[in-house]
Amino acid sequence: MAGEESRIGAPGNATDDDILNAIFNPSAPIYAQTEPSCREENRHDDTIIRDENLRRAKEMELMSVRAAEEGSLDEALRLIDEAVKLAAYYASLYNNRAQVYRLKNDIENALLDIERALELSHGQGRVAGQSYAQRGLIRRLRGEENEAFEDFQKASVLGNTFAKHLCAQMNPYAKLCNQMLKQAFTKLQDL
C-alpha cells in the first residue's frame, strides 16, 4: 500500500485521466493509468471538436458583422452570442460583440466585452488594437480625453491606422504645430 501512495504523487504518474478513473472506478487500483492510446485519442477528439466549434464560431461572426452592416443589430447580437457560446476563448468575438453593443448604445456591455477581448488577447495583436481603439472612442465620447488618448496610443503601437490618425488629431504638440503652420501660411499668403 505504501508503494501505491508514493506512485500517486510521483511526477508523470498521476494524470487527470487517472484521477477520473479512480473516481469512476473505485475498485481499480489508484495508480492504474488509462491506456496512452486512449488518452491521445481523447485529446485528438477534443482538438477536433474545438477546431470545429471555432470554425463555426468564425462563420457566425462573419454573418453577425454582415447583419450589423445591414442595420439588423438584434440579429447581429443573436449570431455573435451563439458564436461566443461555441468559442468563448476567441477574443475577436468579444471585440465584435462590443461593436454591436456600442451601435445599440449599450456602452456598459460594450466595455465589458472590450475588457474580455483585451484579457483573452493579452493586449497584443490585431484584436487588441481594435479593442483599444473602440474603448478609446467610448472614452472620448464620455469626455475622458487623456484615457482615450492612451488607448489610441496603445492601438497605434499595435498597428491600428485609425487610432494613429486619432492620436495625431489629439496630440497637443501636433495641434500646436499645426496651428503654428497655419499661421505661417496665412502670413505668407498676406505678403
Backbone hydrogen bonds, N-H to C=O, Kabsch-Sander energy under -0.5 kcal/mol:
donor,donor_aa,acceptor,acceptor_aa,energy
5,E,1,M,-2.0
6,S,2,A,-1.8
7,R,3,G,-1.4
8,I,4,E,-1.3
9,G,5,E,-1.0
13,N,10,A,-2.0
14,A,10,A,-0.9
15,T,13,N,-0.6
19,I,15,T,-2.2
20,L,16,D,-2.8
21,N,17,D,-2.5
22,A,18,D,-2.2
23,I,19,I,-1.9
24,F,20,L,-2.8
25,N,21,N,-2.1
28,A,25,N,-1.7
32,A,29,P,-1.6
33,Q,31,Y,-0.5
38,C,35,E,-0.7
39,R,35,E,-2.0
40,E,36,P,-2.6
41,E,37,S,-2.1
42,N,38,C,-2.6
43,R,39,R,-2.4
44,H,40,E,-2.5
45,D,41,E,-2.7
46,D,42,N,-2.7
47,T,43,R,-2.4
48,I,44,H,-2.4
49,I,45,D,-2.6
50,R,46,D,-2.6
51,D,47,T,-2.9
52,E,48,I,-2.6
53,N,49,I,-2.7
54,L,50,R,-2.4
55,R,51,D,-2.4
56,R,52,E,-2.5
57,A,53,N,-2.7
58,K,54,L,-2.6
59,E,55,R,-1.9
60,M,56,R,-2.4
61,E,57,A,-2.4
62,L,58,K,-2.1
63,M,59,E,-2.2
64,S,60,M,-2.4
65,V,61,E,-2.4
66,R,62,L,-2.4
67,A,63,M,-2.4
68,A,64,S,-2.5
69,E,65,V,-2.5
70,E,66,R,-1.7
71,G,68,A,-1.4
72,S,67,A,-2.6
73,L,71,G,-1.6
76,A,72,S,-2.4
77,L,73,L,-2.5
78,R,74,D,-2.2
79,L,75,E,-2.5
80,I,76,A,-2.4
81,D,77,L,-2.3
82,E,78,R,-1.9
83,A,79,L,-2.1
84,V,80,I,-2.3
85,K,81,D,-1.7
86,L,82,E,-1.3
87,A,83,A,-2.1
90,Y,87,A,-2.1
91,A,89,Y,-0.8
93,L,90,Y,-1.2
94,Y,90,Y,-0.7
94,Y,91,A,-0.6
95,N,91,A,-1.8
96,N,92,S,-2.6
97,R,93,L,-2.4
98,A,94,Y,-2.3
99,Q,95,N,-1.6
100,V,96,N,-1.8
101,Y,97,R,-2.9
102,R,98,A,-2.7
103,L,99,Q,-2.3
104,K,100,V,-1.7
105,N,102,R,-1.6
106,D,101,Y,-3.1
107,I,105,N,-1.0
110,A,106,D,-1.9
111,L,107,I,-2.7
112,L,108,E,-1.9
113,D,109,N,-2.3
114,I,110,A,-2.3
115,E,111,L,-2.4
116,R,112,L,-2.0
117,A,113,D,-2.6
118,L,114,I,-2.5
119,E,115,E,-2.2
120,L,116,R,-2.8
121,S,117,A,-2.1
122,H,118,L,-0.6
122,H,119,E,-0.7
123,G,118,L,-1.7
124,Q,121,S,-1.5
128,A,124,Q,-0.6
129,G,125,G,-2.1
130,Q,126,R,-2.4
131,S,127,V,-2.5
132,Y,128,A,-3.0
133,A,129,G,-2.0
134,Q,130,Q,-2.5
135,R,131,S,-2.7
136,G,132,Y,-2.5
137,L,133,A,-2.1
138,I,134,Q,-2.1
139,R,135,R,-2.7
140,R,136,G,-2.5
141,L,137,L,-2.4
142,R,138,I,-1.5
143,G,140,R,-1.4
144,E,139,R,-3.0
145,E,143,G,-1.4
148,A,144,E,-2.6
149,F,145,E,-2.7
150,E,146,N,-2.1
151,D,147,E,-2.2
152,F,148,A,-2.7
153,Q,149,F,-2.4
154,K,150,E,-2.3
155,A,151,D,-2.6
156,S,152,F,-2.5
157,V,153,Q,-2.3
158,L,154,K,-1.3
159,G,156,S,-2.0
160,N,155,A,-2.5
161,T,159,G,-0.8
164,K,160,N,-1.7
165,H,161,T,-2.1
166,L,162,F,-2.0
167,C,163,A,-2.6
168,A,164,K,-2.0
169,Q,165,H,-1.8
170,M,166,L,-2.4
171,N,167,C,-2.1
175,K,171,N,-2.5
176,L,172,P,-2.1
177,C,173,Y,-2.6
178,N,174,A,-2.9
179,Q,175,K,-2.3
180,M,176,L,-2.4
181,L,177,C,-2.6
182,K,178,N,-2.4
183,Q,179,Q,-2.1
184,A,180,M,-2.3
185,F,181,L,-2.7
186,T,182,K,-2.2
187,K,183,Q,-2.2
188,L,184,A,-2.1
189,Q,185,F,-2.1
190,D,186,T,-1.4
191,L,187,K,-0.8
191,L,188,L,-0.6
